[in-house]
C-alpha cells in the first residue's frame, strides 16, 4: 500500500470520527425528568446566593422561567438547553453600579466621622438611669456624635417584643427583657427615633463571635431553636484538624481565659453541661448561619454598622496551639471569618444599603493571608491597662501598630477605646484607680495623642463593665449600685469633659 493511499485513509478515518462526535453531540439523548429536577434545584441554590449578594440576575431568572415552561410541556431537551443558558447568565451576572456607588458614598461618609462615643446600649437607660431614648438623643446632639459605637450588643437570645408569647422564653424572662429595654422592638424603635432626629448618624451594633450560649440558642430570623446537644455540636474541636487537643480541653482553656468559669478550675473537672457559653467553630456551616442571623437581625432593625468581637480569634487561638500560621486549621478559620465579612456586606447590598463591618486589628495584621474586606478596626489591647494607670501612652508602640495596619489594611478607618469585660481591664483601672480629676485628664491626653496619629478615640459616655461580677470586689459603682460605667455618675463626672472634647473635635 503506497504512502498516498495511507494518507487518504487516515484523513477519512479522522473525518468519520469527527462526524461521529458531531452526531453524538447533536443527537445526545434528552435528560430525564429526574435529572432536570436536580438541575433546577442546583440553579435555585446558586440563584438565591447571587440574589442575596446583590447581583443583577434578571436575565438568568427569565431563562430559568422559560426552561420551566418547556419542562412543564415535557420538552426536556429545550428545557435543558435553556437551563444551560440560565447557568451561564448567572456566571456572567454583575453587581449593579448602584452597589458600587453605595459603597463609595459609604466609605467617604465614614472617613468624615469625627465624633465617636461608646453608648452600650441606647435602650438600657430605662433600667439604669430612668432615661428615655430622647435623653440619649439629647446627648448625641450635645456631643455632636457621628458614630455610636456598640449601641446595641447581642449577648444572649433576645425576645422579639414585649408581646412575645412564652415558649422559648419564660414569661418572667420576657418581662425582665422588657424592663431592661432588651427586645428587638426596643432596638427598632430606638434606631427609628435616633434616625428621625439625625438621619446621617452611624448606628453601630455589636455581636460577640465566641458567645454561643450553651443551654439554648435561637435564630431570630427563622425562629429555629437549638438545644445544648446542638450547640455542643457547633463548639470548636481542634481534633477536626488532627490537632492533639481534645474538645473539652480547648473549651476549658477558653472558658477560663474569658472567665466563664473560675480561672483556677482544673480542666479535668470541666463539665460542658455546666458552663454558660461554648466557643463555636466558625468553619461549621450551622454556626455560620446562626451567627449571621444575629447580625442580619440588627441590620433589619436599622443598624448601619456591625462590630464583631473576636471575629478572628479562632484563627489566633489555633495559631497559638499549632505554632504554624500556615496550618490548615489556622488558614480555614481565617478564611471563614473573612467570608463572614463578605456575607454581611452582601446582605446589606441586597437591602439597598452598605453596612460597615469592623473588628479588632489583631490578629489580622499578623497573619500571612489576604486581609478581609473590613471598613474599620479597633485597636486591640491599647490603650492598655498599664497605660491608663500611668496616664501615659507609648508612642513607639502606637506608631509601630499603625504602620502594620497601614501595610496590611491600607487606609482603613481606625478607632480606639478602653476595653472591658475581663479582670483588670482598662475600663476597670480607669474607673477604680483614677480619681474623677485624673479620669478627665486621661481623656484629654488620650484624645490628643490619638488624634495626632489619625485614630479616633471613642469617648466612654455610657456602658462597659467596671469589673467582673463574682470575680472581683469592685468598690466604686455608678450611682452607688451599677457595675456599668456612666460618665454622668457622681462617682466619675466625666461627661462635661467628653462634651467639651467632642464639640472641639467636631469643629
N, C-alpha and C positions, 0 to 999 in steps of 0.2 A: 504494500500500500504506500503510495507516494506521499510526500510531505504535504502537498497542496490539498489532497483529499482529507488528510488528518485534520488540517486546519479547518476545512469546511465542516467536517463532522463536529469538531469542537465547538464551533460557533453555533451550529444547530442545537447542540445539547444545551448551551447557555440560554439560547432564545426560548427553548421549550421549558427550561427551568423557571425563567422569569415569567413566562406566560402562566405557569402553574401557580407561582406565588401570587400573581395578579388575580387569577381566577379565585384562588382561595380567599384572598383579601376582599374581593368584591362580593363573593358569594358565601362569606363566612356565615355560619348559622346564627340566627337571631337569638339574643339572650332569652333565658327562661323568665317566667314571671317572678320566681323567687330571686333570681339574680338582679333583676331590675329593682325589686323592692329593697334589696341590700344597697344598691347604688343610690336610690332615693334617700335612704336613711343616712348614708355617708354624706351625701350632699347637704342634707338638713343640718348635720353637725357642723360642717365647715361653714355653711351659710350663717348659722347663728353666731359662730365665733367672729366672722368678718363683720357682721352687722353690729355686734357688741363693741367692736373696735372702731366703729365709725366709718367703715369703708363704704364706698358707693357701689352697691351690689344690685342696682336696678336691672341691668342687662342680664345678669345671671338669674335673677328672680323671674324675668319674663321668659327666658329659655326653659327654665325648670317648669314653669307653668305650661308651656307648650308641650314639653315632654310628658307631663302628667296627663294632658288631654289625649295625646297619642296612646299612652298606656291604657287609659280608660276605654279607648276604642280597640284595645288589644293589638295595636300596631307597634309591637315591641321593638322592631328594627328601627323605626323612625324615632321612637322614644329614646332608644339607646344613643342614636346619633345626636339628638338634641341635648341629652344629658352630658355627652362629651363636650359639647359647646358650652353648656352651663358651667361645667367644672373649669373649663379654660377661661371663661369670663370671670369666675371667682378668683382665679390665679392672677389675672391681669388687673383686678379691681384696685382702685387707688382711694386714698383718703381725700375727700373734697378739700379744695383750697380753703374753705371756711375753717376747717380744723387747724390748719397751719396758721391762719390769721388769728384764731383764738389763742393759739399757743404763743405767738409773738406778742400779742397785746398783753397776755397774762404775764409773760416774762418781764416785759417793760414795766408793768404795774408793780410787780414785786421788787424790782430794782429801785423803785422810788419810795418804798416803805421806810419811814423814818422812826416812827414810834411803835415799839412792840411792848406789850405788857403780858405778864402771866396773870390770868384770872381763871382759876380752876375750881369749880365750874361756874358758868354765868347764872345758873339756876339755883345754886345752893344757898343763896342769900336768905331765902325764906326759912331755912333751917338754922343757919349760923347767926345771922345778923338781923333778922327781921327786915330784910331788904328785898325789894322787888326788882324785876328786870329794868324798870325805869330808873332805879337808883344806879344800876350798872351803866345804863346809857349815859347818865349824867357824868359818871366817872370817865367814860370813854370820850365824852365831849371835853371835859376839863383837861384831860391829858393829851387830847388831840391824837388818840390812838389810831394807827393804821392797821395793826395786826394784833389780834387777840390770840395769844398762844395757849394751847391746851385748854381752850374754852369749854371743852367737853372731854370727859375721859371715860372710856369703856373699860370697866374693871371686872364686873360681874354681868350675868344676863340681866337685861333691863326690861321692865314691863312696857307694853306699847302705850298705855294710857292709864289714868286713874280708874277708868271704867272697865279695864280688862277683867274678865271673869276668872275666878280661881281655877287652877288646874295645874299648869306648870309652876305657877307661884301660888302660895297660900294667900288668903285674904289679908293676913297680917303683913306679909311681905309687900303686897301691893299698897297697903295703907302707909307703910314705912317709906317706900319709894316715893309715894305722893308727897309725904311730909317733907322729904328731902329734895323735892324738885327733880327726881331722878326717874322720869319716864321719857319715852321718845316724844310724847306730845309736848312735854315741857320744853324739850330741845327745839322742836319745830316752831313753837310759838315764840320762844326767846329769839331765835335767829330772825324770824319774821319781824319782830319788833325792832331789833337792832338794825336790820337792813332797811326798814322803813325810815329810820332816822338817818342812817348813813349807808347808802347802797354800796359805796366803794370800799367799806371796811372789809378786811380779810378775816373771816372766822375760821380759826384752825382747831379742828377736833383732834383727838388723840386716841390711840389704842396701843396696848402693850402686847407685843407678839408672844412673850413667854407665858402669859397668864391664861392657860387653858384650865378652866375650873374643873376640878377633879370629879365632883359628885354629879354634876349635870351641866349641860350646855344647851344653847338654843340658837338656831339660825333665825335672826329677826326678820328676814325677808320671806322665807318659806314657812316658818313656824316649826320646822323639823327639830326634834329634840334628841339629845344624846345622853345616855346613862353612863355610869362610871366605867363599865366594861368597854364601852365605845370610846370614851375619852382616853382610857389607858392604851387602847389600840393606836391612838393618834400620838401618844407620847414617844419621844425620841429614844431609840435603841441603837447605840453605836455598833452593835453586832450586825446591823444591817449591812455594814461595810467591812465585816470581819475584823472589827476592832475589838481587842480583848478587854472590853469594859462592859459589864452587864448593864442591862436597862435599869435595874434597881439602884445599882451603884451610881450611875450617872445622874439619875433623878435625885438621889440623895445629895450628891455634891451640889447640884443647883439649888435644891431646897434650902440647904444650909447657907449657901452664899447669899441667896435672896431673902433669907430669914423667913421662909415659910415654915421651917421647923427650928427648934433650938440649935444654934450653931455648934453646940457641944455634943450633939447626937452622934452616937456610934452608928455608922451606916449598916452594921449588921442588924440593927434594930429598926431600920427603915421599913415602914408599912405603907404601901401605896394606897391603902384604904383609909388612911388617917391624915392625909395631907390636903391642904386646900387647893393646890394647883399642881399641874404637871407641866413640864417643859415640852412643848409639842415638836413634832418633826415637820419642818417647813417643806420637805420634799414629799410629804404624804398628801395625795390629791384630796382626800376627805377633809383634812385640816385646812388645806388651801381654800377650799370652797367655803368652809365655816369662817375662816379668818376674813376673807374678802366680804362676806356678808356683814360683818361688824363694821367694816369700812364703808361699804355701799349704803348701809342704813343711815350713817351720818351724812353722807352726800345727799341722799334722798331727802333728808331733813333740812338741807340747805347749807351744809358746811362747804367752805371754799378750799380748804387745805386739810391735809391729814398728816400728823406727825406720828411716826411709829417708833415706839420704844423698843430698842434692842432688835431691830429688824435683821441685822446681820450677825447676831450673837451666836447662832448655831454654828456658822462657819468659824467664828472666832474660838468657840469652845472646843470644837473638833480639831482646830489647829493646835490648841494647847495640848491636846491629848496625843495627836499624831506627830507633832513637830515638823510636819511636811505641808507647806502651803499648796502643793500640787496633788495632795492625796484626793482620791475621788470623793470622799466624804466632804472634804472642805470645798472642793470645786462645785459639786452638785448642790450643796447648801447655799453657797454664794449665788449661783445661777438661779436657784429657786426664789431667793429673796429679791433679786433683780427683776425677775419675772413678775413678782407681786407689784412692784412699782409700775411696770408697763401696763398691767391689767387695771390698776386704779386709774391711770391716765386714760386708757381705752374706755373705761366705764363712764368717766366724766364726759369724754367727747361724744359718746353715744347719747348723752343727755343734752348735748349742745353747750357744754361747759368745759373749761380747763381747770382741773383740780391740781393744786400744788401738793407735792409729796416730799416729805422731809424725814430725816432720822439723824442719828449720831454720825459724826465723821469717821470715827473708829468703829470697827476695824477696816472699813472700806479702803482708806488711803494706804493701808499697809499690805493689802492683798495684791497678788500679781495677776489680776484679771481686769477685763474691760469694766469700767465703772458703771454703776446703774444710772438710769436717766432721772436723777433726783433734781428737785428745784431749789432746795435749801438744805443746809445741815446745821446742827447744833454741835458745839464743841464738847467732846466727851471728857469728863473729869477736870475741866477747867472752866471757871475758877475752881481751884482745889480747896479742900477744907483748910489746908495749911495756909494758903494764900489769903483766905478770908480771915483766919485767925490773926495772921501777921499784918493784914490790911496792906499787902504789897504783892503785886503781880510780877511774875518772872518774865522779863522782856524776851530773853533768849528762847525760852520755851514756846512763847506765843509766836514769835517770828518764824521759828522752825516749823511749827504746826501749820501756820498759814501757808508757808512755802510748799509743804507737802500737799495741802488741799488744792492749791492752785495748779500744782503739777498734775495731780490726779483728776480733779474735777473741773478745772478751768475756772471761769469767772462765776462761780456759783455763789448764791447769797448765803452769808454766814451769820449765825446768831449765837449768843451765849447766855446762859442763865445759871443760877445757883441750884444745883440738883438736890434731890431729897428722896426719901423713901428707904434709906439704909442707915445703919449706925454711923454716927459722926459725919453725917453728910454736910456739905457746905451750908445748906439751909439751917441745919441744926446748930452748927457753930455760929452762924450769923445771928440767930435768934437767942441762943443760950449763953454765948461767950462775949458778945459785943454789947455794950450799952446802947441805948437808943441814939445817943450822940455819935458813937462810933459806927453804928449802922448807917446813919445818914452820911457820914464821911466816907465810908466804904463805897456807898452807891455813887458818890461823886467821883471817887478815884477810879472805880471800875468803868464807869461810863466814859470818862475822858480817855482812859487808857485804850479801851476797845475801839472807840470811835476813830482814834488815830490810825488804827490798823484795819479799818474798813469792816469792823464787826459790830453788829447791832446788839447792844446789851438789853436783855428783856427785863423790864422792871417788875419786881415782885409785889404786885398790888394785892392779890388775894390768892391763897391756895398753896399747897405744898406742905407735907407733913413736917412738923417741927422735929419729931423724933419717931421712933418705932415703938408703938404702944405694946406694953408687955415685955419689952426687952430692955428699955432704959427708963430711968426715972427723970422725966422732963419736968423741970421746975417752973419754967416761965411759959404759961399758956396764953393764947389770945383771949382777951376778955375774961381771964382767970379760969377758963373752962374748956377751951377748944385747942386740940392738938393740930391746928391749922394756922399757918402764918397769915396775918392780915395787917396790912400797912396802916389801917385806921385804929388798930387796937391800942389802948393806952399804954400797954407794955412795950410797944415798939415805936409808934408815932413817926412813921417814915413817909406817909402819903404826901404831905406837903412838899417834901424834898423831891419825891418822884414826879409830882406835878410840875415843879419848877424845872427839873431837868428835861422833862418831856416837852414842855412848852418851848424851852430854849432850843431843843433839838429840832422841833417842828418848823422853827423859823429858818 
